[in-house]
Amino acid sequence: MNDRSNGKSQLIAPGIYMNKNSKRCLTCPFLLAVLLMAWTTAGAGGVQVYPALPDRQYGSDLYEVTVTQAGKSLPSYVYKSVREGGNSKDFGTDANHWTSFSFSGTVTVQVKMTDGSPVKTAIIRPIAKGIRAEVSCQTVSFTLNAPANVYVELDGKPREPLFVFANPIEADIPTKTTAKVIYFGPGVTDLGQEPLKIPNGQTVYLAGGAYVKGRLQAAETTGNQGVTVRGRGILSGIGIAGNRGSFRQFMIGATTKAPDLHVEGIVITDGPGVGLLAYRRLVAENVKLLAWIPQTDGISGGKNSRVQNCFLKVDDDALHFHKSGTTLIDNVVWKQNFGSVLQMGWNETQSVDGELCDGLDIIGDDRGKLSYKREYSNSNVVALIDIHNRAAYKDVVIQNVRHEKKSFQLFGVRTMLAMEDKHHAKYRDGRGSVDGMVLRNIAAAEEPVNPSVFDGNGSEPGSIANVTFENLRIAGTLVTDENAAAHVVQHGKTSGFRFITSKP
């Protein structure tokens, strides 16, 4: 049993929540039994869908999704999150819609428009996955042969995107009585305003169909057994008050005195600040992050962190890439208005060595809709801005990156803030350097609004050296030494830039 009511709701059993004041169940027991039966029996056939929320809470009014395997079709509940505040509506979307299920083998996914509007074309992104959509009137169908997090892009619906999170089947699923597990079953639970503290060595499990409103934090400790958050449920920041847009308003966080953090499988939506923030090692696998407002950074971990198969649509720096040993593998990002996709550093004071980003699909770029010219921008695919304290970035590899839209700027690397940047003048130092960076198999579908800039404008050493571009392709053009000046601008102390081609 788990009682985290904070005066609002009490978890009695998986999926049953009792209001502390009225003692009224928020889910009918009979309906719950039916839902749980469908949930468990579906998994035996290689497909696992999850219970709908009571009274279709947070449910989509635009999409219905059905998953079919071996002639058996199951409905997969579609959620909706409506934009609240944030930037001008010239950027981003008005709502996010998503569904989540788990499977093994092969499944067919069918998307139906409930408003009756016809669909003329559909693209399944990332395009690199090679998933072909079939369109018929109000429905779109496609087949998945492996787990994937995809965007079903429909003509006429760019402000109402649908994301399909097709997960692998879970292993070692705990129950509400499993030792060292804080269990949240299907239904809505409100943790209140303050983060739920997770003791060292504990696991928080969000079952499929669980919608937990609140935040989680690894408790400080002298040991390091690690803290885990996993499952197929949802962690939502809806209703969290305070300084929205603050970097400290994380959804799941771990301080310097907290243990390592492992997060797997869940959806995090409507956060007031950064999604995952850990100062020690973070492992994030198959995590889905959806957020609207500025400073909703995505994932930030300490040294030797690993982020793999994650999906991010946040409105600031998506993936922090400025700690030694960090690896980012096969992630998907929809870049909104602010920040960069890979934030390599912002006023960094420590040296960085041996980072790897291998596999990155950028399926949306809202800033790319703008047309004005700006050589120094914070809205890049890869950004490194202002290195202090003689810190050095060495042996950084970024490879197999595919940008499917139009970007504002691909690369923006400068050892010191631009002089015209008056707002952040107090940070201007620039005594760090870059020595050794490989950018391999980078493909941008369209010409960026602005060319890339590498500016070794800092104090001693303040230089950028030994940067190799291997198979950089922009709008179908392979960038070579002969045409590089049109795509990559060098200022200040830069040396050892090479543009080479090889077999992909």
URLIN-V606665 format. One line per field, one symbol per residue. ss: DSSP state (@ for helix, = for strand, . for the rest). psi: psi as a letter, one per 20 degrees, with the letter a starting at -180 (. if undefined). burial: b if it has 16 or more other ideal C-beta (glycine too) atoms within 10 Angstrom, else e. A space follows every 50 residues. Layout:
# URLIN-V606665
ss: ???
psi: ???
burial: ???
This chain:
# URLIN-V606665
ss: .=......=====..====.....=...@@@@@@@@@@@@@@@@..==.. ...@@@..=...=======..=====.=====............====== ===...=======........====.@@@....===..======...=== ====.....=========............====..====.....===.. ..====...====..===.=......=====..===.............. .===...=..====..===......===...====..===........== .....===..====....==......=========......=======.. .==============@@@@............======....========= ===.....=.====..........@@@.....============.....= .=====.......===========..==.....@@@.=====.==..=== ....
psi: qoolhkjgqpogroipppphgikppipphgggggghghgghhhhjiporq qqqpkkpkqpjhqpppppplippppopprppppobbrqjiqbrhqppqqp rqrqcpqpppppoijjpqpgqppoqphhikpppppodjqpqqppiqqqoq pnoqpikhjlqpponoqqpqqlprriipqkpopoaqappoiahqqppoqp jqpppoqpipnooarqppqqriamiqppprajapppjpipabnpjphimr gpqpahjrrqpppphrppqkqibqfpopiappoppkpppprgrqjmrepo raqkqpopkqppnrlbpgoplkppjppoplqppopbgrargoniqolqiq qpplqpoooppoiqnhhiiriqpohoqjmrgppoonprkkqppqlppoql pooibpqhpgpnppiqqqhinhhkhiiofkjarpnnppoplppphqpqgq rqpoomjaapgkroqmppoolopplippprhhjhhihoppqbnqqkpqor qrp.
burial: ebebbbebbbbbbbbbbbeeeeeebbbeeeebeebbeebeebbeebbbbb bbbbeeebebebbbbbbbbeeeebebbbbbbebeebbeeeebbebbbbbb bbbeeebebbbbbeeeeebeebbbbbeeeebebebeeebbbbebeebbbb bbbbeebeebbbbbbbbeebeeebebeeeebbbbbbbbbbbbeebbebeb ebbbbbbbbbbbbbbbbbbeeeeeebbbbbbbbbbbbbebeeebbeeebb bbbbeeebbbbbbbbbbbbbbbbbbbbbbbbbbbebbbbbbbbbbbbbbb bbbbbbbbbbbbbbbbbbbbbbbbebbbbebbbbbbbbbbbbbbbbebee ebeebbbbbbbbbbbbbbebeeeebbbbbbbbbbbbbbebbbbbebbbbb bbbbbbbbbbbbbbbbbbeebeeeeeebbbbbbbbbbbbbbbbbbeebbb bbbbbbbbeebbbbbbbbbbbbbbeeeebeeeebeebbbbebbbeebebe eeee
